Amino acid sequence: MRSPHPVLVLTQPLHRRAPLAHVAGAVAAIVGRELQRFVQQRGRLVSALVRPLLWLAVFAAGFRHDLGAQPTAPYGAAVDYATYVLPGLMGMVMLFNGMQSSLALVYDREMGLMRLLLTAPLPRPLLLGARLLAAAVLSLVQVAAFLAVAALMGSTLPWQPLAALGGLLALLTSALMLAALGLLLSVTVRQLENFAGAMNFVIFPLYFLSTALYPLWKLQASGAGWVSAAARLNPFTHAVEWMRFAFHGQSAGASPWIVLGTLVVSFALACWAYDPRRGLGRAGGRGLAG
């Protein structure tokens, strides 16, 4: 009987092929396995799109004029709620996929597949980086599907060639950052049954304490000062703002650097913790590699 989760074969010695070719083949195998898993899980794309499309179809209609006549950057004038919330919903897609990739890591560890992967004759950061890249690619696929359906509903991003390139860079980096946070989360979750609670503890604060749904000026005007302060410190806020400003061809200030910094720190901590000789993996008995 064919396994629904293809097994990677990455254990051939480096001397049999050029190191660069071996690395490229290993990364392609890991990314390809995750894409194949995604295709086999047919309901995963639908479930990923239900949340943002429901918000766009129902909540955006109810809050259409909620932002009033106050100019909101980077739009330069009053903006309807559906236009404002679109980058935030793109972030929602990537955030949930980042956590879904974390769940896949926990599952692979329970099944022993992470042990097989991490004992391959390649550097541990490279192997984990390939998982990170696979999660980011899946995020971009899901965001593209969301934008296609959103366009049919009348919500589109501005299209300028140079701004679109900047927006794509913001999308990719934000997807990598959220996948890195998911990778770090997978370190702390020992069993699958504990994952839902841990995931909600991460997702809801990141999403609702951000500018994904409302601009900072709206939060300040409503008297929610602590929410506004938390949103300024939230890396997800900066991911959303970078996408929002990039697709309009404007500078997002320090947001790109905060996103990059969060990506580097989260990935470095995850690589350290996934080493069974040290880090968080030493507690709990089973270790992270198996």
Wavefront OBJ file of the C-alpha trace (Angstrom):
o trace
v 0.000 0.000 0.000
v 1.419 3.347 -1.015
v 2.137 5.773 1.826
v 0.385 9.137 1.605
v 3.553 10.769 2.880
v 6.465 10.116 0.467
v 9.760 9.280 2.131
v 12.831 11.310 1.315
v 16.054 9.597 0.293
v 18.822 12.029 1.194
v 21.428 9.727 2.662
v 23.780 9.288 -0.303
v 27.361 10.426 0.428
v 28.402 13.841 -0.790
v 31.286 12.451 -2.875
v 28.923 10.688 -5.317
v 27.783 14.005 -6.732
v 29.036 17.561 -6.717
v 28.139 19.162 -3.377
v 26.106 21.942 -5.024
v 24.104 19.448 -7.067
v 23.529 17.343 -3.954
v 22.293 20.364 -2.013
v 19.990 21.435 -4.846
v 18.618 17.908 -5.144
v 17.979 17.690 -1.409
v 16.171 21.033 -1.298
v 14.111 20.104 -4.361
v 13.183 16.765 -2.772
v 12.034 18.388 0.476
v 10.053 21.128 -1.269
v 8.585 18.603 -3.711
v 7.497 16.326 -0.871
v 5.657 19.164 0.859
v 3.980 20.197 -2.398
v 2.937 16.590 -3.006
v 1.544 16.361 0.517
v -0.412 19.586 -0.095
v -1.893 18.235 -3.345
v -2.907 14.994 -1.646
v -4.687 16.896 1.148
v -7.427 18.170 -1.135
v -9.402 19.999 1.525
v -6.415 21.994 2.748
v -6.663 24.721 0.100
v -10.394 25.094 0.647
v -9.993 25.393 4.404
v -7.200 27.929 3.909
v -9.455 30.128 1.763
v -12.670 29.913 3.802
v -11.501 32.193 6.622
v -10.243 35.170 4.582
v -13.028 34.929 1.996
v -15.667 34.848 4.714
v -14.139 37.953 6.264
v -13.990 39.661 2.857
v -17.543 38.732 1.899
v -19.301 39.325 5.243
v -17.287 41.550 7.553
v -15.916 43.825 4.829
v -19.461 44.400 3.599
v -20.645 45.324 7.085
v -17.645 47.558 7.821
v -17.406 49.064 4.310
v -17.454 52.692 5.474
v -16.070 52.048 8.944
v -12.823 53.922 8.250
v -14.761 57.086 7.430
v -13.183 59.980 5.534
v -9.863 59.841 7.386
v -6.930 59.470 4.927
v -5.069 56.211 5.520
v -1.523 55.576 4.339
v -0.500 54.418 1.782
v -3.817 55.046 0.014
v -3.597 58.820 0.274
v -7.337 59.284 0.751
v -10.339 57.711 2.394
v -10.429 53.986 1.629
v -13.176 51.411 1.893
v -12.678 48.607 4.355
v -12.421 45.812 1.751
v -9.479 47.546 0.090
v -7.760 48.180 3.406
v -8.201 44.676 4.810
v -6.997 42.795 1.692
v -3.272 42.745 2.674
v -4.280 41.698 6.188
v -6.226 38.763 4.785
v -3.227 37.791 2.675
v -1.282 37.791 5.926
v -3.992 35.620 7.488
v -3.505 33.004 4.770
v 0.246 32.943 5.334
v -0.075 32.939 9.118
v -2.356 29.913 9.157
v -0.170 28.104 6.628
v 2.896 28.818 8.764
v 1.150 27.184 11.700
v -0.020 24.323 9.472
v 3.597 23.707 8.482
v 4.422 23.621 12.185
v 1.784 20.929 12.656
v 3.362 18.943 9.807
v 6.724 19.150 11.578
v 5.224 17.856 14.824
v 3.550 15.010 12.906
v 6.794 14.115 11.127
v 8.599 14.068 14.459
v 5.960 11.765 15.952
v 6.239 9.428 12.949
v 10.050 9.429 12.969
v 10.397 11.183 9.606
v 12.257 14.137 11.142
v 14.919 11.730 12.427
v 15.404 10.431 8.893
v 15.617 13.976 7.532
v 17.961 15.387 10.173
v 20.405 12.469 9.925
v 21.015 13.170 6.239
v 24.652 14.144 5.466
v 23.806 17.817 5.058
v 23.965 20.757 7.484
v 20.979 20.931 9.806
v 20.227 24.608 8.949
v 20.089 23.676 5.262
v 17.569 20.897 5.885
v 15.401 23.065 8.113
v 15.781 25.933 5.653
v 14.399 23.686 2.930
v 11.338 23.003 5.094
v 11.057 26.751 5.598
v 11.212 27.354 1.841
v 8.584 24.680 1.219
v 6.214 26.349 3.693
v 6.792 29.732 2.043
v 6.085 28.327 -1.420
v 2.829 26.829 -0.170
v 1.909 30.192 1.372
v 2.454 31.946 -1.947
v 0.326 29.358 -3.764
v -2.512 29.847 -1.296
v -2.246 33.653 -1.421
v -2.400 33.525 -5.228
v -5.552 31.396 -5.032
v -7.073 33.809 -2.491
v -6.301 36.848 -4.656
v -7.855 35.163 -7.679
v -11.124 34.560 -5.837
v -10.988 38.007 -4.212
v -10.653 39.581 -7.672
v -13.875 37.843 -8.711
v -15.478 39.490 -5.673
v -14.218 42.916 -6.758
v -11.203 43.299 -4.447
v -7.843 43.660 -6.188
v -4.359 44.929 -5.475
v -2.963 47.857 -7.493
v -0.894 46.689 -10.459
v 2.373 48.459 -11.214
v 5.263 46.306 -12.498
v 7.969 47.664 -10.166
v 5.609 47.847 -7.187
v 4.479 44.278 -7.905
v 8.094 43.077 -7.674
v 8.476 44.850 -4.353
v 5.180 43.343 -3.200
v 6.332 39.867 -4.211
v 9.522 40.340 -2.194
v 7.447 41.434 0.805
v 5.162 38.425 0.356
v 8.029 35.945 0.156
v 9.930 37.379 3.119
v 6.782 37.585 5.243
v 5.912 33.994 4.349
v 9.411 32.891 5.376
v 9.123 34.816 8.658
v 5.775 33.230 9.550
v 7.095 29.799 8.578
v 10.112 30.409 10.828
v 7.783 31.258 13.711
v 5.940 28.000 12.986
v 9.244 26.125 12.950
v 10.092 27.621 16.332
v 6.636 26.736 17.676
v 7.116 23.107 16.640
v 10.096 22.926 19.003
v 7.913 23.512 22.057
v 5.030 21.170 21.144
v 5.725 17.601 22.237
v 2.532 15.851 21.123
v -0.029 16.390 18.383
v -2.917 16.631 20.829
v -1.294 19.679 22.431
v -0.815 21.504 19.169
v -4.243 23.137 18.776
v -3.994 25.041 22.037
v -0.439 26.184 21.343
v -1.335 27.244 17.804
v -4.314 29.333 18.957
v -2.144 30.928 21.618
v 0.144 32.144 18.814
v -2.289 32.860 15.966
v -4.934 34.963 17.670
v -2.618 37.424 19.465
v -0.491 37.820 16.337
v -3.483 38.474 14.110
v -5.862 40.509 16.242
v -3.149 42.616 17.912
v -1.998 43.939 14.544
v -2.999 46.361 11.799
v -4.425 43.565 9.671
v -8.002 44.607 10.480
v -7.706 48.264 11.517
v -5.088 50.997 11.036
v -3.167 52.296 14.010
v -4.950 55.648 13.959
v -8.290 53.859 14.296
v -7.048 51.917 17.309
v -5.728 55.095 18.907
v -8.941 57.020 18.187
v -11.007 54.301 19.845
v -8.996 54.650 23.044
v -7.404 51.192 22.756
v -3.943 52.487 23.583
v -2.562 49.160 24.782
v -3.776 47.434 21.607
v -2.069 50.107 19.512
v 1.158 49.696 21.503
v 1.034 45.906 21.142
v 0.393 46.241 17.410
v 3.503 48.398 16.986
v 5.616 45.649 18.586
v 3.959 42.810 16.678
v 6.115 41.446 13.808
v 2.945 40.396 11.982
v 1.927 44.080 11.861
v 5.148 44.886 10.057
v 4.678 42.014 7.618
v 1.202 43.291 6.718
v 2.351 46.913 6.487
v 5.313 45.972 4.298
v 2.966 44.200 1.873
v 0.458 47.046 2.010
v 3.014 49.748 1.233
v 5.061 47.678 -1.234
v 2.128 46.994 -3.551
v 1.516 50.758 -3.654
v 5.150 51.449 -4.491
v 5.877 53.218 -1.214
v 8.458 52.743 1.508
v 7.328 50.799 4.560
v 9.929 52.419 6.821
v 11.498 50.013 9.292
v 8.961 47.215 8.682
v 11.129 45.232 6.197
v 14.028 45.210 8.671
v 11.791 44.070 11.517
v 10.427 41.242 9.366
v 13.931 40.200 8.300
v 15.190 40.407 11.881
v 12.320 38.261 13.157
v 12.973 35.738 10.380
v 16.681 35.451 11.176
v 16.230 35.262 14.959
v 13.358 32.729 14.786
v 15.191 30.501 12.323
v 18.449 30.666 14.298
v 16.668 29.711 17.523
v 14.853 26.853 15.790
v 18.105 25.501 14.322
v 19.732 25.674 17.755
v 16.795 23.945 19.428
v 16.507 21.213 16.777
v 20.022 20.056 17.604
v 19.419 17.090 19.979
v 22.720 17.761 21.760
v 21.501 21.077 23.171
v 18.607 23.535 23.184
v 14.992 22.879 24.009
v 15.215 19.390 22.602
v 17.026 18.019 25.639
v 13.955 18.382 27.852
v 11.084 16.027 27.536
v 12.748 12.716 26.921
v 12.144 11.961 23.280
v 14.219 14.729 21.743
v 13.374 16.742 18.674
v 14.872 14.555 16.068
v 12.702 11.606 16.735
l 1 2 3 4 5 6 7 8 9 10 11 12 13 14 15 16 17 18 19 20 21 22 23 24 25 26 27 28 29 30 31 32 33 34 35 36 37 38 39 40 41 42 43 44 45 46 47 48 49 50 51 52 53 54 55 56 57 58 59 60 61 62 63 64 65 66 67 68 69 70 71 72 73 74 75 76 77 78 79 80 81 82 83 84 85 86 87 88 89 90 91 92 93 94 95 96 97 98 99 100 101 102 103 104 105 106 107 108 109 110 111 112 113 114 115 116 117 118 119 120 121 122 123 124 125 126 127 128 129 130 131 132 133 134 135 136 137 138 139 140 141 142 143 144 145 146 147 148 149 150 151 152 153 154 155 156 157 158 159 160 161 162 163 164 165 166 167 168 169 170 171 172 173 174 175 176 177 178 179 180 181 182 183 184 185 186 187 188 189 190 191 192 193 194 195 196 197 198 199 200 201 202 203 204 205 206 207 208 209 210 211 212 213 214 215 216 217 218 219 220 221 222 223 224 225 226 227 228 229 230 231 232 233 234 235 236 237 238 239 240 241 242 243 244 245 246 247 248 249 250 251 252 253 254 255 256 257 258 259 260 261 262 263 264 265 266 267 268 269 270 271 272 273 274 275 276 277 278 279 280 281 282 283 284 285 286 287 288 289 290
